[in-house]
Amino acid sequence: MASIRQYLENDCATQVQYIPPGVTGLSQSMDVSVMKSFKKKIQDLYVKHHIDHPFPADAAERRVMLSFLVAQAWELVKAKTIVKGFRKAKLIPIGPRDSHGTFATYMQPLSDVSIGDEDEQ
């Protein structure tokens, strides 16, 4: 398995994360709530793109087009949708919070949406 991981990380510019056994069922709610919205946005953008543009001539052009559409679709997924997905999956962070009640993390916040906001349900 290490060689596949090395290949994917080094040659394909990806980051491989293994999912522990039993976690797949927990993440199903995220798939339904977040990925459903994300996939629909990709499909819509793909159709709109091909109304005005020809199909890519080769695999390289297709990869560029799809990468652009995926990035654009992800930007269209609302933070509210992601928060709802975490709630539905019962993956709500528990731990230290700052003086404003925001969950403390080593990463910069992604948006103004707090996991604790109850009005977004």
C-alpha positions as CSV (number, residue, x, y, z in Angstrom):
1,M,0.0,0.0,0.0
2,A,2.9,2.4,0.7
3,S,3.8,2.4,-3.0
4,I,0.3,3.4,-4.0
5,R,0.2,6.1,-1.4
6,Q,3.6,7.4,-2.6
7,Y,2.5,7.4,-6.2
8,L,-0.7,9.3,-5.5
9,E,1.0,11.8,-3.3
10,N,4.1,12.4,-5.4
11,D,3.0,11.9,-9.0
12,C,-0.7,12.9,-8.8
13,A,-0.4,15.8,-6.4
14,T,-2.9,14.4,-3.9
15,Q,-3.0,13.8,-0.2
16,V,-4.0,10.3,0.9
17,Q,-5.9,9.8,4.1
18,Y,-7.0,6.3,5.2
19,I,-10.4,6.0,6.9
20,P,-10.5,3.8,9.9
21,P,-12.9,0.8,9.9
22,G,-16.5,1.7,11.0
23,V,-16.2,5.4,10.1
24,T,-17.8,5.1,6.7
25,G,-21.3,4.8,8.2
26,L,-20.8,8.0,10.2
27,S,-19.8,10.0,7.2
28,Q,-22.8,8.9,5.1
29,S,-24.8,11.9,6.3
30,M,-22.1,14.2,5.0
31,D,-22.2,12.5,1.7
32,V,-25.9,13.0,1.4
33,S,-26.0,16.6,2.5
34,V,-22.8,18.1,1.3
35,M,-21.8,15.9,-1.7
36,K,-25.3,15.8,-3.1
37,S,-25.2,19.6,-3.4
38,F,-21.7,19.6,-4.7
39,K,-22.3,17.0,-7.4
40,K,-25.4,18.8,-8.5
41,K,-23.5,22.1,-8.9
42,I,-20.8,20.3,-10.9
43,Q,-23.4,18.8,-13.2
44,D,-25.1,22.2,-13.8
45,L,-21.8,23.9,-14.5
46,Y,-20.7,21.1,-16.9
47,V,-23.9,21.5,-18.9
48,K,-23.7,25.3,-18.9
49,H,-20.1,25.1,-20.0
50,H,-20.9,22.9,-23.0
51,I,-23.7,25.1,-24.2
52,D,-21.1,27.8,-25.1
53,H,-17.9,25.7,-25.5
54,P,-16.9,22.7,-27.5
55,F,-15.9,19.5,-25.8
56,P,-12.2,19.3,-24.9
57,A,-9.9,18.0,-27.7
58,D,-7.8,15.8,-25.5
59,A,-7.4,14.4,-22.0
60,A,-5.2,17.3,-20.8
61,E,-7.9,19.9,-21.8
62,R,-10.6,17.8,-20.2
63,R,-8.6,17.6,-16.9
64,V,-8.1,21.4,-16.9
65,M,-11.8,22.0,-17.7
66,L,-13.0,19.5,-15.0
67,S,-10.6,20.9,-12.4
68,F,-11.9,24.4,-13.0
69,L,-15.5,23.2,-12.8
70,V,-14.9,21.3,-9.6
71,A,-13.2,24.3,-7.9
72,Q,-16.0,26.6,-9.1
73,A,-18.7,24.2,-7.8
74,W,-17.0,23.9,-4.4
75,E,-17.0,27.7,-4.0
76,L,-20.8,27.6,-4.6
77,V,-21.4,25.1,-1.8
78,K,-22.7,27.2,1.1
79,A,-21.0,27.0,4.5
80,K,-24.5,26.5,6.0
81,T,-24.8,23.2,4.0
82,I,-21.5,22.0,5.3
83,V,-22.4,22.8,8.9
84,K,-25.7,21.0,8.5
85,G,-23.9,18.0,7.2
86,F,-21.6,17.9,10.2
87,R,-24.6,18.2,12.5
88,K,-26.5,15.5,10.7
89,A,-23.5,13.2,10.9
90,K,-23.2,14.1,14.6
91,L,-19.6,15.2,14.0
92,I,-19.8,18.3,16.1
93,P,-16.5,19.4,17.6
94,I,-16.3,19.1,21.4
95,G,-13.4,20.8,23.1
96,P,-11.9,24.2,24.1
97,R,-13.5,27.3,22.9
98,D,-12.3,30.9,22.7
99,S,-13.8,33.9,24.5
100,H,-16.4,34.2,21.8
101,G,-17.5,30.6,22.1
102,T,-15.8,29.5,18.8
103,F,-14.3,26.0,18.8
104,A,-10.5,26.4,19.3
105,T,-8.5,24.9,16.4
106,Y,-4.9,25.2,15.1
107,M,-6.3,26.2,11.7
108,Q,-7.6,29.6,10.6
109,P,-11.4,29.8,10.6
110,L,-13.0,29.2,7.2
111,S,-15.9,31.6,7.5
112,D,-18.1,33.5,9.9
113,V,-20.3,30.5,10.4
114,S,-20.0,28.9,13.8
115,I,-20.8,25.2,14.4
116,G,-22.7,26.3,17.4
117,D,-25.1,28.6,15.5
118,E,-28.6,27.1,16.1
119,D,-30.5,29.4,13.6
120,E,-29.0,27.5,10.6
121,Q,-30.8,24.3,11.2
